[in-house]
Amino acid sequence: MKHLCEMAIFAKVVEAKSFSAAARHLNLTKSAVSKQVSRLENALGVRLLNRTTRTLSLTGEGSAVYEHCARLVAVPRGTIRVSAPVSFGTRQIAPAVPGFLARYPQTRIELVLLDRFVDLADEGFDLVIRMSDRIPEGYVARHLLDLGFVICAAPAYLEQHGTPQTPADLAGHNCLLYGHEGFGGAWLFRGKQGDERVRVAGNYQVNSSEAVHGALRAGLGLALAPSLTVQDDLASGVLRAVLTDWQAIAPFNAAHAVYLPNRQLSPKVRAFIDYLVEYFAA
């Protein structure tokens, strides 16, 4: 970062293919541009450019340094189209957006919340947030955070129907089913004696995690819910966790930022992914 100015000028020389053209673009003299590049070479201890009276070309070291410089000095700008699941997008991604836009005021976020599989290429998204451990072939993923799950219900439901003491007790309860990626009629639990898979059923199945959350709060039944979604309700007593001696194992346990492989990932998308990683790490 100490040599950011020299790095920016070096990147412009490479892109303009000459010191003179870079100088005109930067409104500097040719000698000033040449001096800044030489200063960077001296700082790094390597030759970055092969110079002749007619041509300018990158050395092997220069090529590697240029890729780093170009990424570092590029200013993120433009619209970033992002898709995320409804509940996670509302509760986790949306709160991160204001900080990102404040840091990068030349960007614009278009956040589309969908509880379905999104095809980046066909639907024109730069990035999708996937709640999955299985990344489709041909995509690249960055890990954002690990997810925990809990079985919970409203106190009114438990008072009327009783509190399950073991996973097997769920067979006698109304279980709300999230109709997406393996959340159907069997829930897996891990306890001191090993794993136990239980068949569950109920009178409501929906492909929206927000809808499941609403049904939970309304006292309709029990559900396998992401801890992040229900943590505030658990803390306030609106919902109550059950089977806490068992670990609920969901079909996935992590959230990822998924994008199409591209050696020259745009600065705006790279910046947003890096920001999300930083945001969730904090």
Secondary structure as UniProt FT lines:
FT   TURN            2..3
FT   HELIX           4..16
FT   HELIX           19..26
FT   HELIX           30..44
FT   STRAND          49..51
FT   STRAND          56..58
FT   HELIX           60..73
FT   STRAND          78..84
FT   HELIX           86..88
FT   HELIX           89..93
FT   HELIX           94..96
FT   HELIX           97..103
FT   TURN            105..106
FT   STRAND          107..113
FT   HELIX           120..123
FT   STRAND          127..131
FT   TURN            137..138
FT   STRAND          140..146
FT   STRAND          149..153
FT   HELIX           155..161
FT   HELIX           167..172
FT   STRAND          175..178
FT   TURN            181..182
FT   STRAND          186..191
FT   TURN            192..193
FT   STRAND          194..199
FT   STRAND          205..206
FT   HELIX           209..217
FT   TURN            218..219
FT   STRAND          222..226
FT   HELIX           227..236
FT   STRAND          240..242
FT   TURN            244..245
FT   STRAND          247..249
FT   STRAND          254..259
FT   TURN            263..264
FT   HELIX           267..281
//
